[in-house]
Amino acid sequence: MKNMLMTCALLAFTSAAFAAPEAAAPAAKSAQQNKMVTCNADASGKKGDERKAFMKECLSAKPAAPTATPQQNKMKTCNADATGKKGDERKAFMKACLSAPK
């Protein structure tokens, strides 16, 4: 009887331990979740239709286009300065322009 009682207690303990697993560590937030947090914070103080319209606009907004790198900006400037030049003259000019220090 004592062994049966110990077995039942042991089974109850192990089944309870496996029945309720510990909460897993929170996963990293997705870009949309981060956007929701930001928009929600920006919408503080707004209520009703005003808040709904703000949230719709904020959540549907596209992220800003990435800015050009310094090398891309340099290429645009050199390319604009090279207008009118052709062939070897243009090639030499572009090489000198792009390799010049900033």
Beta strands, then each sheet from edge to edge (+ up, - down):
end
